[in-house]
């Protein structure tokens, strides 16, 4: 799954074929097809894998700051900034997949949307624990701010300004928590 994840993330889900994944991973074709009946099934598994990684990052922030929900949110935002600064950063795998699969009924589209909802639902829960006046509103605002930062940095990394991003997020958070 790691090789497929790396290729899908770096080059796009539609751009990478099954044969290339099999060749580069060293997995036998028969073994591959025993695990995945189709490329769509592999893509959904890739999104589950990336979803687990994303939730693990948030859970790590919770472990680092167990009694400080606001600090958990700031740790999440700092982590995003650090990923954006990496040379191989290619945006959000879920947003990228939705762009590649605009049909809302496609399993990849559905899984990508589900992963984003799971993440931001968990963020909203942290905000609720932290006493946000309106956790649903704050989570939606931060989701839009983060999504914008992700796209700006993906389209033109030099246009992303981490200080502007963090100060905007801080304003939203401090207003509510």
N, C-alpha and C positions, 0 to 999 in steps of 0.2 A: 504494500500500500504506500510505503514511503516514496518509492520511485514514481508511481503514478501521481501521487500528491505533488511532488516537486515539479514534474512535467506539466501537469494541469495548471498549477499555480503560475509557473513561469511563462508558459506559452499559450495557455487557454485550453479549455476543455475540448472544444471542437477541433482545435488545430492538431491535437495529439491523437494518433491512432493506436488501436489495440496492439498491432504488430510491433510498433516502436516500444511500447511499454513492456511487452513480452521480451523483446530483444535486449533492452537496457536493464531490465530487472533480472534477467537470467532465469526466469521461471519458464518451465515447460508449458507449451501451448495447452496441452490437455489439462494440466494442473490449473492453469489460469481459468479455463472454461468450467472446471469443476466448482470453482469458487464464485465465478461471475458469469451468469447466463448471457449477459449483454453489456455493451458499453454503458448503457443507461444505468444498469445496476452498479457498475464500477463507479460511475460518477456519483451516484447517491451514497455509496460507501465512502468515497473521497470526501464528500460534504459532511458525512457523519464524523469522519476522522478529524477534519478541520474544525467541526463544531465542538468536539471533545477538547481539542487544544485550546480553543477560545474560552470555553467554560473553565478549563483548568487554570488559565491565566487569572480569571476573576476570582476563582477559589483561592489561589495563591495570595492575592491581595487581601482576601478575607482572613487568611491565616496570619499574614503579616501584621494586620491591624484588627484583631478580633473584637475589640470594644470601640472601634472608631469608624463607623460607616462612611463618614465624609472622607477620611483618609483612604478608605478602600476605593472610593470613586476616583480620588486624585491619583492613586497608584495605577488604576486602570488607564487613566488618561496619560500618565507618564509612560506607561508601557506602550501605548499606541504611538506616542511621539518617538520613542526609541525604535520601534519597528519601522516607522515611516522614514527615519534617517538611514536605514540600512540600504545599501546599494541595490540589493535584489528585491526590494519591496515593490510589489505589483498590485497594491490595493487590497480590498476585501475580497476573499475568495467567493463569498456569497453574493455580493453585489456583482462581481464579474460574471458569475454563473447565470444570474438573472438576466443580465444583458445578453449573454449568449443563447439563452433559452427564454425568449419573451412569452411563450405560450404558458399561461398560468396553470394549465392542466398537465404540463410535462413534469415528471417526477423530480427532475433536477431543480426546476424552478420552485416547486413546492418545498423540497427539502431545504433549499437555500433560504427561502422566506421563513420556514419553520425555525431554522437555526438562528436567524436574526431575532425573531420573536422570543425565542428561549433566552438568548443573551440579554436582551433589553428587558425582558420580564424579570430576570434575576437582578439586573441593575435597579429596576424599579423597587424590588423587594428590599434591596440594601438602602435605598433612599427612604423607604417607608420606615425601616428600622432606625434610620438616622433622624427621623422626625421631620422630614420634608413636609411643607405645608400641602403641596399637591405633587406627590411622587409621580403620578402618571404624566402630568404636564412636564415636570423636570426631566424625566426619562426621555420623553418625546423630543424636548428641546436639545438635550445632549446627543440623542441619536442623530438628529438632523445636523448638529454642529460637527460631530465625528464623521458622519457620512460625507459632508462637504469637505472636511479636511482630508479625508482619504482620497476623494476624487481629485482635489486640487493637487495633492502631492503626487498622485499617479500621472496626471496629465502633464504637470510641470513642477517637478520637485523643487526648483528654485523659487517658486511662488509660495511654497508653504513656509509660514513663519510660526515657529512653535510658541514664541512669546504671545503673539496675537491669539493663537488657538487656546492656550492655557488661560490667558487673562479673560477671554470670552467665557470659557467654561467656568472659571472661578466666579465671575459675576453671576452667572445663572445659579450656581450651587449656593453661594453665600446669600443670595436673595431668598432662598427657600430653606436652607438648613442651618 
